[in-house]
């Protein structure tokens, strides 16, 4: 499928999604907000995990900092929502830069392990801050209007996807891909690998922080456990990997598909919803390690041999 065709289909999809609050039920709109936010988180992780090749398990920290930036600004200082978003973004970017300087020197599973404990550390820190409400959390001003948050979430997803589209076609993006494929060779070719990695980390923190701020204002309550939930980070990784890491539309597709299936399972048998994501991890790694986007592109050429080739290629 040509890129122009994909853009046209994406435009039609955005237009249709924008109309959901005007004809959809309250349940559908609320599901849509959650799905759009998860898609944004998967897309933001795609920048550091998909294009740069660094499997970060700490992006939920950026999400939580964005939420707390909004909550503290509005509850403790009476500032408007945009000011809270600016504070949340500043906290997330500052944390990404300070964290990125030492942690991004690690590679592979060492980097993953180093970022895995960040959410727990941040939860412990925030739980002892009076300004953040300690363990009790903060209650934000109530705003009735799911349509507003649906449109905000949709706009954020579009902006995040446009940023990923720019990355995929820019010199900066080519540098990130070079780092993913062979970081030492990229450094020899003149790529400032440290700077590129920190910029990618900071960029994905911006979108995750805005998503956290929108979600906090929507649900009007925030506590450390939900703000820095490690399970949320696992979800965004699974969705990005399922859809296709390192692609433009793969993480969005993966987030929508898995959100819908998870929601259906949660309404039928609650326990199946959590088991489902574990099954997805195994199935994705075994049968389509390059994601659903790669499956769609290559299945028409090789058919069912696509799965056999993947098993043989990756020694599963």
C-alpha positions as CSV (number, residue, x, y, z in Angstrom):
1,X,0.0,0.0,0.0
2,X,1.4,3.4,-1.0
3,X,2.2,5.9,1.7
4,X,-0.2,8.5,0.2
5,X,-3.0,5.9,0.5
6,X,-2.1,5.2,4.1
7,X,-2.3,9.0,4.8
8,X,-5.7,9.2,3.1
9,X,-7.0,6.3,5.2
10,X,-5.6,7.9,8.3
11,X,-7.3,11.2,7.5
12,X,-10.6,9.4,7.0
13,X,-10.1,7.6,10.3
14,X,-9.3,10.8,12.2
15,X,-12.4,12.5,10.8
16,X,-14.6,9.6,11.8
17,X,-13.1,9.4,15.3
18,X,-13.7,13.1,15.8
19,X,-17.4,12.6,15.4
20,X,-17.7,9.8,18.0
21,X,-18.6,12.1,20.9
22,X,-21.6,13.4,19.0
23,X,-23.2,10.1,18.2
24,X,-21.6,7.5,20.5
25,X,-22.8,6.4,23.9
26,X,-21.1,7.6,27.1
27,X,-19.5,4.2,27.5
28,X,-18.1,4.3,24.0
29,X,-16.7,7.8,24.5
30,X,-15.0,6.8,27.8
31,X,-13.5,3.7,26.1
32,X,-12.4,5.9,23.3
33,X,-10.5,8.2,25.6
34,X,-8.7,5.3,27.3
35,X,-7.8,3.8,23.9
36,X,-6.5,7.1,22.5
37,X,-4.4,7.7,25.6
38,X,-2.9,4.2,25.4
39,X,-2.3,4.6,21.7
40,X,-0.4,7.8,22.5
41,X,1.7,6.1,25.1
42,X,2.5,3.2,22.7
43,X,3.4,5.7,20.0
44,X,5.6,7.7,22.4
45,X,7.4,4.5,23.5
46,X,7.9,3.7,19.8
47,X,10.3,6.7,19.6
48,X,12.8,5.2,22.2
49,X,11.9,1.5,21.9
50,X,11.0,1.1,18.2
51,X,13.3,3.6,16.4
52,X,16.2,3.9,18.9
53,X,16.1,0.2,20.0
54,X,16.2,0.9,23.8
55,X,13.4,-1.1,25.5
56,X,12.4,1.4,28.2
57,X,10.3,0.2,31.1
58,X,10.3,3.7,32.7
59,X,7.9,5.7,30.5
60,X,5.1,5.4,33.0
61,X,7.2,7.7,35.2
62,X,6.8,10.5,32.5
63,X,3.1,9.7,32.4
64,X,2.9,10.1,36.2
65,X,4.9,13.3,36.3
66,X,2.6,14.8,33.7
67,X,-0.4,13.9,35.8
68,X,1.1,15.3,39.0
69,X,2.2,18.4,37.3
70,X,-1.4,19.1,36.4
71,X,-2.8,18.0,39.8
72,X,-0.3,20.0,41.9
73,X,-0.7,23.1,39.7
74,X,-4.5,23.1,39.8
75,X,-5.1,21.8,43.4
76,X,-2.3,23.5,45.3
77,X,-1.8,26.7,43.4
78,X,-5.1,27.2,41.6
79,X,-3.5,27.4,38.2
80,X,-5.3,26.6,34.9
81,X,-5.0,23.2,33.1
82,X,-2.6,24.5,30.4
83,X,-0.2,25.8,33.1
84,X,-0.3,22.4,34.8
85,X,0.5,20.7,31.5
86,X,3.5,23.0,31.0
87,X,4.7,22.1,34.5
88,X,4.2,18.4,34.0
89,X,6.1,18.5,30.7
90,X,8.9,20.4,32.3
91,X,9.2,17.8,35.1
92,X,9.1,14.9,32.6
93,X,11.7,16.4,30.3
94,X,14.0,17.3,33.1
95,X,13.7,13.8,34.6
96,X,14.3,12.3,31.1
97,X,17.5,14.3,30.6
98,X,18.9,13.7,34.1
99,X,18.0,10.0,33.9
100,X,19.2,9.7,30.3
101,X,22.7,10.9,30.9
102,X,23.7,7.8,33.0
103,X,21.1,5.2,32.1
104,X,21.3,5.5,28.3
105,X,24.9,4.4,28.5
106,X,23.6,0.9,29.3
107,X,22.3,-1.4,26.6
108,X,19.9,-4.2,26.0
109,X,18.6,-6.0,29.1
110,X,20.8,-3.9,31.4
111,X,19.0,-0.8,30.2
112,X,15.6,-2.5,30.6
113,X,16.4,-3.6,34.2
114,X,17.7,-0.1,35.1
115,X,14.4,1.5,33.9
116,X,12.2,-1.1,35.4
117,X,12.6,0.1,39.0
118,X,12.1,3.7,38.2
119,X,8.3,3.6,38.7
120,X,8.6,2.0,42.2
121,X,11.3,4.6,43.2
122,X,9.1,7.5,42.0
123,X,6.1,6.0,43.8
124,X,8.0,5.9,47.1
125,X,9.3,9.5,46.6
126,X,5.9,11.0,45.7
127,X,4.2,9.1,48.6
128,X,6.2,11.1,51.0
129,X,5.6,14.6,49.5
130,X,3.1,16.7,51.2
131,X,2.5,18.9,48.1
132,X,1.5,15.7,46.2
133,X,-0.9,14.5,48.8
134,X,1.3,11.7,50.1
135,X,-0.4,8.3,49.8
136,X,-3.9,9.8,49.8
137,X,-3.4,11.6,46.5
138,X,-5.0,14.7,45.1
139,X,-8.6,15.4,43.9
140,X,-8.8,17.7,40.9
141,X,-11.6,20.1,40.0
142,X,-14.5,18.3,38.4
143,X,-15.2,19.0,34.7
144,X,-18.2,17.5,33.1
145,X,-17.6,16.9,29.4
146,X,-16.2,13.6,28.1
147,X,-16.3,15.0,24.6
148,X,-13.7,17.6,25.5
149,X,-11.3,15.0,26.8
150,X,-12.0,12.8,23.8
151,X,-11.0,15.5,21.3
152,X,-8.0,16.5,23.4
153,X,-6.8,12.8,23.4
154,X,-7.4,12.5,19.7
155,X,-5.4,15.7,19.0
156,X,-2.6,14.5,21.1
157,X,-2.5,11.2,19.3
158,X,-2.4,12.9,15.9
159,X,0.4,15.2,17.0
160,X,2.4,12.3,18.4
161,X,1.9,10.3,15.2
162,X,3.0,13.3,13.1
163,X,6.1,13.6,15.2
164,X,6.9,9.9,14.6
165,X,6.2,10.4,10.9
166,X,8.7,13.3,10.9
167,X,11.2,11.1,12.7
168,X,10.9,8.3,10.2
169,X,11.9,10.7,7.4
170,X,14.3,13.0,9.0
171,X,18.1,13.0,9.5
172,X,17.4,12.7,13.3
173,X,15.3,9.6,12.7
174,X,17.9,8.0,10.4
175,X,20.4,8.6,13.2
176,X,18.1,6.8,15.7
177,X,17.6,3.9,13.3
178,X,21.4,3.7,12.9
179,X,21.8,3.5,16.7
180,X,19.2,0.7,16.8
181,X,20.9,-1.4,14.1
182,X,24.5,-0.9,15.2
183,X,25.4,1.8,17.8
184,X,29.1,1.5,17.4
185,X,29.0,1.8,13.6
186,X,26.7,4.8,14.0
187,X,29.2,6.5,16.2
188,X,32.0,5.8,13.7
189,X,29.9,7.4,11.0
190,X,29.6,10.6,13.0
191,X,26.3,10.2,14.8
192,X,26.4,11.8,18.2
193,X,24.8,8.8,19.8
194,X,24.5,10.2,23.4
195,X,22.8,13.4,22.2
196,X,20.4,11.5,19.9
197,X,19.4,9.0,22.6
198,X,18.7,11.8,25.1
199,X,16.7,13.8,22.6
200,X,14.6,10.7,21.8
201,X,14.1,10.0,25.5
202,X,13.1,13.6,26.1
203,X,10.7,13.7,23.1
204,X,8.9,10.6,24.2
205,X,8.6,12.0,27.7
206,X,6.7,15.1,26.4
207,X,3.9,13.1,24.8
208,X,3.7,10.7,27.8
209,X,3.5,13.6,30.2
210,X,0.7,15.3,28.2
211,X,-1.2,12.0,28.1
212,X,-0.9,11.7,31.9
213,X,-2.1,15.3,32.4
214,X,-5.2,14.8,30.3
215,X,-6.0,11.5,32.0
216,X,-5.6,13.0,35.5
217,X,-7.8,15.9,34.7
218,X,-10.4,13.6,33.2
219,X,-10.7,11.2,36.1
220,X,-10.2,14.1,38.6
221,X,-8.2,11.9,41.0
222,X,-4.5,11.0,41.2
223,X,-2.5,8.8,43.6
224,X,1.1,7.5,43.4
225,X,0.1,3.9,42.8
226,X,-2.0,4.6,39.7
227,X,0.2,7.5,38.4
228,X,3.3,5.4,38.2
229,X,1.8,2.0,37.5
230,X,4.4,-0.4,36.0
231,X,1.5,-2.4,34.4
232,X,0.8,0.6,32.3
233,X,4.3,0.6,30.9
234,X,4.0,-3.1,30.1
235,X,0.7,-2.4,28.2
236,X,2.2,0.4,26.0
237,X,5.2,-1.9,25.2
238,X,2.9,-4.8,24.3
239,X,0.7,-2.6,22.1
240,X,3.7,-1.1,20.3
241,X,5.3,-4.5,19.7
242,X,2.1,-6.1,18.6
243,X,1.4,-3.3,16.1
244,X,4.9,-3.0,14.8
245,X,7.8,-1.2,16.6
246,X,9.7,1.2,14.4
247,X,6.7,1.9,12.1
248,X,4.4,5.0,11.9
249,X,1.0,3.5,12.3
250,X,1.8,0.1,13.9
251,X,1.6,1.1,17.6
252,X,-1.7,3.0,17.0
253,X,-3.2,-0.1,15.3
254,X,-1.9,-2.4,18.1
255,X,-3.3,-0.1,20.8
256,X,-6.8,0.0,19.2
257,X,-7.0,-3.7,18.5
258,X,-5.7,-4.8,21.9
259,X,-7.8,-2.2,23.8
260,X,-10.9,-3.4,22.1
261,X,-10.2,-7.1,22.7
262,X,-9.2,-6.5,26.4
263,X,-12.4,-4.4,27.0
264,X,-14.6,-7.2,25.6
265,X,-12.8,-9.8,27.7
266,X,-13.0,-7.6,30.8
267,X,-16.8,-7.4,30.5
268,X,-17.2,-11.2,30.0
269,X,-14.6,-12.7,32.4
270,X,-12.5,-10.2,34.3
271,X,-9.6,-12.6,34.9
272,X,-9.1,-13.2,31.2
273,X,-8.3,-9.6,30.5
274,X,-5.0,-9.8,32.5
275,X,-4.1,-13.2,31.1
276,X,-4.8,-12.0,27.6
277,X,-1.8,-9.6,27.5
278,X,0.5,-12.4,28.6
279,X,-0.7,-14.6,25.7
280,X,-0.2,-11.7,23.3
281,X,3.4,-11.3,24.4
282,X,4.2,-15.0,23.7
283,X,2.3,-15.1,20.4
284,X,3.8,-11.8,19.1
285,X,7.4,-12.9,19.9
286,X,6.9,-16.4,18.4
287,X,4.9,-15.7,15.3
288,X,5.3,-12.0,14.3
289,X,8.3,-10.5,16.2
290,X,8.2,-7.5,13.8
291,X,4.6,-6.7,14.6
292,X,1.2,-6.7,13.0
293,X,2.3,-4.1,10.4
294,X,5.0,-6.4,9.1
295,X,2.4,-9.3,9.0
296,X,0.0,-7.3,6.9
297,X,2.8,-6.2,4.5
298,X,4.4,-9.7,4.0
299,X,1.6,-12.1,4.5
300,X,0.2,-11.4,1.0
301,X,3.6,-12.4,-0.5
302,X,4.5,-15.5,1.5
303,X,1.2,-16.6,3.0
304,X,1.3,-19.0,6.0
305,X,5.0,-19.5,5.3
306,X,5.5,-16.1,7.0
307,X,5.1,-17.6,10.4
308,X,7.4,-20.5,9.6
309,X,10.1,-18.1,8.3
310,X,9.9,-16.1,11.5
311,X,10.2,-19.2,13.7
312,X,13.2,-20.4,11.6
313,X,14.9,-16.9,11.4
314,X,14.6,-16.1,15.1
315,X,15.4,-19.6,16.3
316,X,12.2,-19.9,18.3
